[in-house]
Amino acid sequence: MERGQMCQRHRDHVGVTTFHVVKKWKTWTAAQQHCRDNFTDLATIDDMTEIEKLKRVIQDVGAEGRVWIGLRQGRWKWSLADGENEAEFWNWDTDRGQPTPRAGLDCGCISNAGKWHDCYCSVLRQSICYNGPNSTPPYVLVEEKKNWADAQRYCRDKYTDLASVRNQAANDKIYTDILSGLAYNPFPWIGLFREWEWSDGSSSSFRNWASGQPSYYSSSHSPCVVMRSSGLWNDESCDSRRYFVCYEALPVVEVVSPQPPLYSGDEVTLRCDIPRYAGQHQYVWLKDNNTVPGETSQTITITLPGQYQCHRQRGGSSVAPYISKPLDIKYQALPNATVEVVSPQSPFYSGDEVTLKCNITQYTDWRYGWFKDGSQIPHKTGQIVTITLPLEAGQYQCDGLRKARPHQSYVSKSTTIANQGHVKRTQMVRVEMEASDDMDMEDPDVQKAFLQQIGDRLKAKGFRGDVKLSWMKQPDGKVFHKKKNDKKKEKRDEF
C-alpha cells in the first residue's frame, strides 16, 4: 500500500544533478523503475558532501527512516570478461542452495565434484588459473593458498587469468584434469565474482556502511541498500518497501568532433551526455527550441549552425524532462581564395604566356587546386601556374586544401583569361626611292606596286605575313615629294 506520495527536489546539489525524495512505498526494483520512468535513476552517491546534503533534504520532507538508494549486490561475472557470453552457462550446486544471497560471499570456488559455490573472498584457498587455449594443459592448479584478489593477480601475472568456465566442456576439462585427482575437497578459486553495483552503471567506489555492514544473511533474495537518517548504509532485502531517492542529471550537449573552431561545411557530431548515467535510452534533440525530427540517438551529426539542446525520452511520464542548456554552434568562414594575374596584364594576345597566382587569406601550407571552366585541371597543384593563349583561354578558379583544420578554403571567383587577337602595332617609316622622271609617283598603281615589293622584302627577313602596309599622305594630299639634292645627277623622291 502506498501510504504517501511526495517528490522533493533538492536543487543545491553539487554539479548538474538534482536529488528527488519520493514518498511512495516501493520495493527496490519498483523504485528503480519509477526513477527511470520519471527522472534518471535511483540515487548514486559519490562522497560525504552528497551524504550531508541528502540527509538534510530527507529530513526536510519528513522521510526519516530508511530510504532506498541505487546500490545493490551485483550479478555474478567472470574475471576474464567475455562481453555477451557472461551468463550463458552456470553450474551452481543448487542442491546445496548455491548461490546464496549472503553478503560477503562474493567470490566463486569449485567443489571436487565440479559444482560452484559462493565463498568469502578473504579466505585463503588454492586456485585454478587459465593458461590460454593453445596451452597444454589449459588449466593449472596453483597449490599456494591465497585470497581471491591475490589469486587473481597471481594468475594474471603468471598465466592469463583465473579460470573462466563458460560451457560444460570447460567444466568437464577442469574436473578431469584437476578436481578428480584431489584427495580432499579444497574448493579452489575460479574466476567468478560479484560486487556491489549502482543502478545507473556508475563506477563510483564510495561506500558509507554502518558498523557491521553489509551483513544481510537471512533472505533468499539478493540484498539492496538503504540509507538511514544518519547517512549510514545498511543492506536489506530488495523486497522490502521503502521510500526512495531518485536523481535527475541535467543533460549536457558536447561536441564530439571536430573540436572548435568549427568551419563552414564541417560535419559536427554532438553527444547528449547524462552525467553519471551509463544506461541506454532514446533521446530528444532540439534545434532553436524545435524538435529535430527522426533523431533519437545519443549522438547526432549536424551541418547547420544554431542552438542545440537534448533530453532523455521518458515515454508517458507526466514529469517535465530536464533539458540541457543550449549549445550554440557557430561556424567560421573558410579562408578566401583569389586568382591574381601576375603577368602580362590584360589585354592578352595570341602567343602570350599568362602567369596566374592563387592567393589565400590565411595559412601557408596549402595544396592548391586549379579549375578551368568549372573542371579541375589535373596535375596543377602549385600556387603559380602558366597558361598559353589562345589554346588555354577560359574561366579560371582556384582553392586550397591542407591537412590541418580548416582543411579547405572557399573556391575563388572566376577570372576570365580571354584572347584578344594578334598584337596591333603601327609604325611609320620614311622611305627614299629612286624613280625616273617620267614615272608618276602619285599613280595608285605605282604606289601599290612599291608596297608589294616592300612587303616581299619584309617577309624575306622573317616578318609575319599579316603585316599590313599603307602609304601615309602629307598635309598637301600627296604621298611623295622630290628630295632636294646638290648632286644634280641623282633624282630621288621621298614620302
Beta strands, then each sheet from edge to edge (+ up, - down):
strand 1: 7-10
strand 2: 17-26
strand 3: 41-42
strand 4: 66-73
strand 5: 77-78
strand 6: 107-110
strand 7: 116-119
strand 8: 125-130
strand 9: 139-146
strand 10: 161-162
strand 11: 189-193
strand 12: 196-198
strand 13: 223-228
strand 14: 233-237
strand 15: 242-249
strand 16: 252-257
strand 17: 268-273
strand 18: 283-287
strand 19: 290-291
strand 20: 299-302
strand 21: 306-312
strand 22: 327-329
strand 23: 337-343
strand 24: 353-360
strand 25: 367-372
strand 26: 375-376
strand 27: 384-388
strand 28: 394-401
strand 29: 415-417
strand 30: 432-434
strand 31: 481-482
strand 32: 492-494
sheet 1: 1+ 2- 15+ 3-
sheet 2: 1+ 2- 15+ 4+ 12-
sheet 3: 1+ 2- 15+ 4+ 13- 14+
sheet 4: 5+ 11- 6+ 7-
sheet 5: 9+ 8- 10+
sheet 6: 16+ 17- 20+
sheet 7: 19+ 18- 21+ 22-
sheet 8: 23+ 24- 27+
sheet 9: 26+ 25- 28+ 29-
sheet 10: 30+ 32- 31+
end
